[in-house]
Amino acid sequence: MSFTAEQIAKLKKIIQEGVQVKREIDDLNAGLKETVAAVAEEMDVKPAVLNKAITKAFKGDFDKDQADLDAVEEILLVTNNKS
């Protein structure tokens, strides 16, 4: 592969910007993790449950999971495996 000077400059710029964005994301994720842990402890909720709620709110796909859970529940009921 060979690149022109202009292409090399573009590559350097996008890599520099990409690294900066990734660092910012890492910092934000670390802050969110700490906040979730503190709130979860305060409310006696598992951090994983709170993180799942955040993810579902972000993705907006709760209805899909709910439909899957309803199907699982129905299967367990008809097979007498739900206590």
Secondary structure, DSSP 8 states (H G I E B T S, - for coil): ----HHHHHHHHHHHHHHHHHHHHHHHHHHHHHHHHHHHHHHHT--HHHHHHHHHHHHHT-HHHHHHHHHHHHHHHHHTT---
